[in-house]
Amino acid sequence: RGEREPTAFLLGRVFDPDGKPVRPRDIWAQRKDELGSIGDPEWTEDGRFRIGPMFAGEYELSISMEEEAPNFEREFVLAEGQELDLGDMQVPRFGEASLTLRGPDGGQIPQPATLFLTEGGHGCRLATTDGLVWVSGPLWPGRYALRAMSGSVAPDPPTTIEVRPGETTRTEVALAAGRTVVFDFQVPEGERLPRRLGMELRDEAGNVHFEQDGCRPQSSDGREYLMAVGALV
């Protein structure tokens, strides 16, 4: 039996890195089956939010603290008629990365090149003004993989960058010559594309060179396709 009306609510409170309650610049919850999302919470005087009414299901809560900064995210499951209180959620302080990237000859890497730091299903594109030092924007603390999405160089072996709260991680990475490999994935004729697709590419030694979780189908001119993903190996 499906629900006729949404009856569930989500509650909680957000604290900044200094432990003070704050109202994020935006906050919303999206069903993981992508059949709906909701935001525009009600707020109490002590900074607690209440989102709803919502249908039962699996959700991801996204909290935007700053423009052009990654969202703070948390997964949760709602039952019909439930009022789920996530309690107090303190967001960590952002960190950043500043990477000196050298090509096979020890100098600047050939241009153009597109490089990212990725963690799970999220990525941050690196920017450079001199082709040697590449910097990120704000990043949540964690371990990020350096990925080359276009150009003629790539990290070999795979490189992980540790980002710590309130700090700028500075390190030097030597990149190897790379090449672009194109894969053409197809589903059996007559079948629909999956709603979500994950993929992982490993070398013969088992090292992960690329991973992508949560690719979603797009549509154009009545046809469905998966958002392009790529990496240099």
Disulfide bonds with the S-S distance in Angstrom:
none
